[in-house]
Amino acid sequence: MEKILPAGIRSSVLPTTRPVFSIAEIDGEPAIKISGTRFGGLSTVEEFSNYHLTVQFKWGNQKYVPKLNDKHDSGLLYHGVGEHGADGGFWLRSQEFQVQEGDCGDYWGCAGGAFDVPVIQTGENYIYDPSGTMMAFAEHSPAGRHVTKSPDAEKPVGEWNTLEVYCYGDSSIHIVNGVVNMKLFRSRQIDSTGDKPLKKGKIQFQSEGAEVYYRKIQLQKITALPDPGQ
């Protein structure tokens, strides 16, 4: 196993007297503490492809403007490329494994990141269904850039959750607490020149208005995409 923490990480927020990213001991173990006081990203310097990433997270107690009254929010971005700030002024062009209270495992395409996902439509929402219709999701696609995970396997606020993402070639799998809740296909990036494959990039953790802890980050090279079920 290769550990990303503590070497090989970089912050994309400006210095502040109230640290956004730090190392803290919680529940007897070291963890990355993201204060959430400012929006930004903590990213690897190196780019990765064909891997199995595992990380545990737990929400803290604090939330901040502009999300003081919203859900706890963060995010695990992978295949991050290009300039910091491409998405919302803070994050890389990437594929997002959503880390948000009640929504862990959702997909968002960030700043041109795109995936094909099998879904069913309920109202204006697209929900992952392995037997559903394969549709394209990206920032400017007709369906938008968001897919809701299914099923929900998230634990309550205050408990540790284990997140896993498998990436191999142009496909990915999102897993929350051992439960597969999305499979995604044909990863690519869309810009003014058209579509290009997106199979490799940096890994980035979001600071997005909520205190959150990440620990036990492990990255393992894989030679094929497994079939963990569903």
Buried (B, 14 or more C-beta within 10 A) or exposed (E): EEEBBEEBBEBBBEEEEEBBBEEBEEEEEBBBBBBBBBBBBBBBEBEBBBBBBBBBBBBBEBBBEEBEEEBBBBBBBBBBBBEBBBBEEBBBBBBBBBBBBEBBBBBBBBBBBBBBBBBBEEEEEBBBBEEBEEBBBBBEEEBBBBBBBBEBBBEEBEEBBBBBBBBBBBBBBBBBBEBBBBBBEBBBBBEEEEBEEBBBBBBBBBBBBBBBBBBBBBBEEEEEBEEEEB
